[in-house]
């Protein structure tokens, strides 16, 4: 769901803005493989492959984009490649990494398989509680029990894995790494919603705004607190001990990558705590919330033995910063993959 805040920029409601800038390449259809997945290669250099994956976990066909390394060949590649998983924001759009950020032009990724799966709107990288009934959307199961095994069975992904994500994807990168200890060698979060139980009213407000049932995700933040805590990285920091973790976030104020005429975020009723209002110069309450959560999480990670690096900066909840921060953290991610 797009939530525009003016002609100068498009803000994200906790990561739920559809990023739909023009694609940089034209895809061509390939024949379906033996599993029924339909790859399409494009981008001129032929390194981008799109997959349509029938997903039981989501109850529909879902999409995954690959950025393939030099020397990669389709159809069960003989070689196993270090693999970087890049996770989208709450809008679930997996295309901005290549369409908007141009990661296919980064020399450092020419020897790495990059996997970019989609996610349902505001899926929060979780198998939804659904009032105790479970069932779709089972986002975690889609990513880790469907996409990841398929990548390693059919597309050359190896056991050296790292993960990064923007906005809600930053939560996913840390939550997945903690909930599945040892699965990823490093994790990076860009403006991540990394401690949702610190701001449960923001989760409810955003889901209400998007027309979603706020209790279907993890239930009530107190009555089902155990469900919230089982996904929240702030309660799982001991499971991130020993791995590199990068946190970056803005402060919600006008920053160097924001145009001077940047407008405030779209107002989301119920997001602001009346007992703790946002400062008057905060244009992006979403980013201000993210900063508070990152600053809460950082010392907990350090105390648990995670190898933490941070970059706090001025700026709003905007893709320009996520593109910059990916490049900033890429040496750390690649060192974990190739070191």
Secondary structure, DSSP 8 states (H G I E B T S, - for coil): ------TT----STT--------SS--EE----TTS---EEETTTS-EEEEEEEETTTTEEEEEEEE--TT--SSS-SS-EEEEEEE--TT----HHHHTT-GGG-GGGTTSEEEEE---TT-TTSB--GGGT--S-BHHHIIIIIIHHHHHHHS-EEEEEEEEEETHHHHHHHHHHHHTTTS-SEEEEES----GGGGHHHHHHHHHHTT--TTTTT--TTTTHHHHHHH-GGG-GGGGTTSEEEEEE--SS--TTS-TT-------TT-S-TTS---TT-S-HHHHHHHHHHHHHHHHHHHHT-EEEEEE-S--S-HHHHHHHHHHHHHHHHHHHH-
